[in-house]
Amino acid sequence: MGDKAHTHPGAAGRATAADHPPSVRNVVLVGHSGSGKTTLVEALALTAGAVNRAGRVEDGGCVSDYDDMEHRQQRSVQLSLVPVEWDGIKINLLDTPGYADFVGELRAGLRAADAALFVVSASDGVDGPTRMLWEECAAVGMPRAIVVTHLEAARADFEEMTRICAEAFGGEDPDAVLPLYLPLHGPPAPDGHAPVTGLVGLLSRKLFDYASGERVASEPGEADLPQLDEARSMLIEGIISESEDETLMERYLGGEQVDVKTLIEDLERAVARGVFFPVLAAAPAAEGARQGLGTVELLELITRGFPTPLERAAPRVTTPEGAGRELRMCDPEESLVAEVVKTSSDPYVGRISMVRVFSGTLRADQTVHVSGHGLTDRGHEDHDVDERIGALSTPFGKQQRPVTHVIAGDLACVAKLTRAETGDTLSAKEDPLLMAPWDMPDPLLPLAIEAHSKPDEDKLSQGLARLVAEDPTMRLEHNQDTHQVVLWCLGEAHADVALERLRGRYGVQVDVVPHRVPLRETFGGPAAGRGRHVKQSGGHGQYAICEIEVEPLPGGSGIEFVDKVVGGAVPRQFIPSVEKGVRAQAAKGVAAGHPLIDVRVTLRDGKAHSVDSSDAAFQTAGALALREAAAEARIHLLEPVAEVSVLVGDDYVGAVMSDLSGRRGKVLGTEQTSGGRTLIRAEVPEIEIGRYAVDLRSLSHGTARFDRRYARHEPMPAQVADRMREEVRAAS
């Protein structure tokens, strides 16, 4: 690894689908926002000959972050696939957003990939979310490597960053995180910073100079050897300690010289097994250069050290009914199993689905079975349908390059799958199958919207349906209590992207309105009311009188109606009418327009007329009686309370608990978990946590996460209730 002085390959600009799974590598690039993932993807594409200059394809567009919205926001907001070819290997580079709001795109990239490149900025270091993501990858055994970028920054120090990475990612075995190359510095600039112009290979003991814009191999100078030999010894010991040959360490310590070829083979196996994590350096190509620093070394690592799709443990597969199914995964001749990892819309082509084929072969114009997971709680419909797919293609920037088929282990795009959504399974029509879904975070930031005009109102429903079909981390809610349309998002940036897509892709203008939580009302004590509905306007009149008593009940009791009429004061046929009127008025509310709950209404007495009494008259009388009772009683406003669980690093526990108390929260308990984290359980009024997804991220520097579920409604403090009533009066 790192021994060959590559030149520009002949397959420039023609990244073609591999014919066999061993000739494919699926690699996801992850790291915090601004770490340089997209720049690195474009540098790799340039070195592999897939673009004609840094980051550009033949039409002048970028290969990653090509969407106009990404240009405006100046950051990645979606998963991008950039296929390149190196030494006869097709490499699918999956560029993911680094901002926390787009973690759904990141998780889709992890699902589609077989290995991960963690991109770390030498000027920013390793942040908390990146450490957490490393732990997630470690839990599933995903092979990983680390790429240090921004070495041109002032005070950038590759050796120090390597130490930081070993500390952050090495866990109990920091010797498993070691560099394969050391940077070679050129003459110092006027500010004293010496730019990195090349790399020294620790195993090959070769110098690779990029100063000319292309990689040139030579021998290191005598002055470089002491530092080189010390780092080389550490690397060799790290590789041998992870070797499957248990005698190798003993032989090495006994003074035996281990062959470089053996070391490289052991290194490649250790990387593929996910037990050794090499650190490399990379930088984009200078203007007019054909290779960026470290890009050849990275491509060699990917093709020779990262696993093939055959080595990946595939997700569980069942029939749509849930019965287990055994398949030879990553076999092009097996039954088809593919998964939609991303859905997007193109104004000219329509819906485009990025798919990862896990088994079998997907062919253009094939009829497939689409199985959905039925995420109805997020606005996604359940479905099991047959669809004829359109053209197959591999994306490259804004271009779609046609292909005839996609084999197991590869990725491609499918046009015109009108029903398939992100997370759905594509399988053979005659053999329907379903893959276990991957974990997605719950969207916990509400965005209440209204159509801007009548034409927008007509298009809003279809636009929202398309939006949630593309993004499983977005949940659509039509709240029956507040009558609001609510998009639940992961954060403010996620919400901004949703609004821009509604406006730009689907031509729907919407207004953002304050989100309302579903409040309730109840009686604070017993009360009585008399409903009198007597009218005479020619012909049959209206006559109904009823007397009721109302008393509060424990939370969760709902509305209880009791008939205690004696002597037939209210004829039996009209008692259900009174109850119907009472329940209808309770649903409308009796004070501030919120539904009335948790009361017992007792019908005590009343009067009827032999001619003028009717069902409608007694319904009206029942409603009037409840309103009169409410006018004489103390009405409590009830607010929903959520049970909140916050998983946070121990360093931030005090700040989080203090913040919860400031939100009128009641901490129920704490529990120590692994990785230096604490689980805090609390009950908090929902009106206080509308923006908690944003505030918690700021409070914990992006390292905490939380979930919430409805617990109950309980009385709102008087001062808060008075403020809410004032807001209602002001709005009306």
Beta strands, then each sheet from edge to edge (+ up, - down):
strand 1: 24-30
strand 2: 80-86
strand 3: 89-95
strand 4: 115-121
strand 5: 144-149
strand 6: 177-179
strand 7: 181-185
strand 8: 196-201
strand 9: 207-209
strand 10: 216-218
strand 11: 277-281
strand 12: 317-318
strand 13: 337-346
strand 14: 350-359
strand 15: 361-363
strand 16: 367-371
strand 17: 384-388
strand 18: 392-396
strand 19: 399-403
strand 20: 405-407
strand 21: 411-415
strand 22: 425-428
strand 23: 434-435
strand 24: 445-451
strand 25: 475-478
strand 26: 485-489
strand 27: 510-513
strand 28: 520-523
strand 29: 527-535
strand 30: 542-552
strand 31: 559-563
strand 32: 599-607
strand 33: 635-649
strand 34: 666-673
strand 35: 677-685
strand 36: 705-715
sheet 1: 2+ 3- 1- 4- 5- 11- 6-
sheet 2: 7+ 8- 9+ 10-
sheet 3: 12+ 23-
sheet 4: 17+ 16- 22+ 13- 14+ 21- 18+ 19-
sheet 5: 15+ 20-
sheet 6: 25+ 26- 24+ 27-
sheet 7: 28+ 33- 35+ 34-
sheet 8: 28+ 33- 36+
sheet 9: 29+ 30- 32+ 31+
end
